[in-house]
Amino acid sequence: MTARRIIFMGPPGVGKGTQAQILQDKYSIPQLSTGDMLRAAVAAGSELGKKAKDIMDRGELMPDDLMVSMIEDRISQPDCVNGFILDGFPRTVPQAEALDSMLARKGMDLDRVIQLKVPDEILFDRIRTRAAQSETVRADDNEETLRKRLTVYHAQTVPILPYYEAKGLLHVVDGTMTIEQVTNALVQILETV
Ligand code: AMP
């Protein structure tokens, strides 16, 4: 069996997006980034985008019900029939529970949950580099917002991990390795039965 429905968990700047992009090409399954979807809504100036902008700039989380219906719509698209990589969802225990019942209704299971782990100090270094290197700096790529996003991650997202561990789905990968080493570790996990 090759894993197809995958969740990437980890703090901001850990490399979830980078790895999800590499693996979506390797396995021909889409990366579903709720952060990217929200940034698209902000750029489009939609009602959702207007609401999202302030919340994202403050480093807080969007309401669970909005995020759950956003991901449900996305998972129902034809390109998700062979699987998907969730990047940035679920971020709270209620989101994880809603995802479970949504997948159960569709007769689907999760295959792997992968936690990318990096100490907080290294994330500050990385976010400084990302802000310095990108052409369009994300409004939430600054130290103050990162501090807030990390607090939110530890308080709201980390409590999901025991939930998946109890289901035997959780795998932990050291995110301080090089991009290539992390990809290799992920491939090992995804291709091991
Ligand atoms: P990201 O690009 O995944 O770091 O997400 C950027 C921002 O979008 C987060 O700091 C939140 O404000 C919002 N966001 C993204 N995904 C979620 C989610 N699953 N639940 C709540 N808020 C989210």
Residues whose N, C-alpha, C, O or C-beta is under 5 A from the ligand:
A	BS01	AMP	P12 T34 G35 D36 L38 I55 M56 G59 E60 L61 M62 M67 D87 G88 F89 P90 R91
